[in-house]
Amino acid sequence: MLEDSYSFDEHLLTGCPIQPTNDSVGTLTEIVNLDPYQKMFSIGREISSPPLFCASRAEIFGNEMGWFRALGLPVSFCDDPLNNLEYLMAARNSWCMIIVDCDAFGGEHAFLANLRAIIRSDFEIPFILVSRENKTSSYWHAQRPRVLSVLDDELSMDSLEDTVLTVLGPEDLYSHKIASVSGS
């Protein structure tokens, strides 16, 4: 007989913790790495570093994390980015983008206000701000702190490849196509 409820051990999904930190309340917050799956498919752009997903629970971005892992990339997960912004700035070369479930952290406007106040303008990793509640996604760069670019579609499995290419830029996609045409 199946139980009506079950307990889910998030560490089964999120793997081993790296860089545990204490937040201001004294509870343990951690940034964890998930290993890649065997490469199952490819997009037109090589992505050299993993994305960092930020949400209250890893399951919120489970499908999206699986998509990156199927590209052959590890992914990182953080359950409290606001208390880890100092670490995020110090580890600036660790991720290609930071994808945040803003609904879990006071909404898009509150989270963006915190980013603008704390992140220095030399931080080069783009943020994708997702609000499933409002069905919107946008991206923000610290180098252009007053600009918030709204993406065409809400972040989903159907739009994830387009989102990655929009945020990371098409110039690498174009140069990759030229190299593959000239190499054939």
Stockholm file with secondary structure:
# STOCKHOLM 1.0

chainA/1-184         MLEDSYSFDEHLLTGCPIQPTNDSVGTLTEIVNLDPYQKMFSIGREISSPPLFCASRAEIFGNEMGWFRALGLPVSFCDDPLNNLEYLMAARNSWCMIIVDCDAFGGEHAFLANLRAIIRSDFEIPFILVSRENKTSSYWHAQRPRVLSVLDDELSMDSLEDTVLTVLGPEDLYSHKIASVSGS
#=GR chainA/1-184 SS CCCSCCCCCHHHHHCSEEEEEECTTSCEEEEEEECCCSCCCCCSSCCCSCCEEECSSGGGGHHHHHHHHHTTCCEEEESCGGGGHHHHHHTTTSCSCEEEEGGGGTCHHHHHHHHHHHSCTTCCCCEEEEETTTTEEEEECTTSTTCEEECSSCSSTTTHHHHHHHHHCSHHHHHHHHHHHHHC
#=GC SS_cons         CCCSCCCCCHHHHHCSEEEEEECTTSCEEEEEEECCCSCCCCCSSCCCSCCEEECSSGGGGHHHHHHHHHTTCCEEEESCGGGGHHHHHHTTTSCSCEEEEGGGGTCHHHHHHHHHHHSCTTCCCCEEEEETTTTEEEEECTTSTTCEEECSSCSSTTTHHHHHHHHHCSHHHHHHHHHHHHHC
//
